[in-house]
């Protein structure tokens, strides 16, 4: 009768062989699916435009918040400081 360790070892070797064969098939079938240089440049340019638009929108929002804070501070200055006596 065979021991459990031998059965486990054989099963692991078989699983390793199956994984190797599956990986080899994937590598063989997907060899030609590389990005073209123009596609990569187009993707990078698109990402740069999106990032620039997002930054500009964020800057605009920050300026609006600063303007709002300045207006509120101006209202407080016009009222003056009230000292309770």
Steps between C-alpha positions, in 0.01 A plus 500: 500500500631847410551768757307828505814707441565323170142564384522867603834535320367349178191723513715812549729404211198446275351837600837668434518343154146610420578857614818502290318380190218754552753784542693392192182497294407848622846635416492342157153629408541859628844573352372738232276709725735783580398866496608697198718801573237741363233349725721544805571863410129566447412344836769703679386823333138430595598435862705821507205703367269346762748572777543860385123554486459349846776724639350811340159415641649449845690829479184681394307350791777600744499858365123519540527376859773757568289779350205392714720499812636846411145636457394357835811643666425838342150498649646428842749788465224743399305418813801569715595347828240526772643518847259419778539734796 
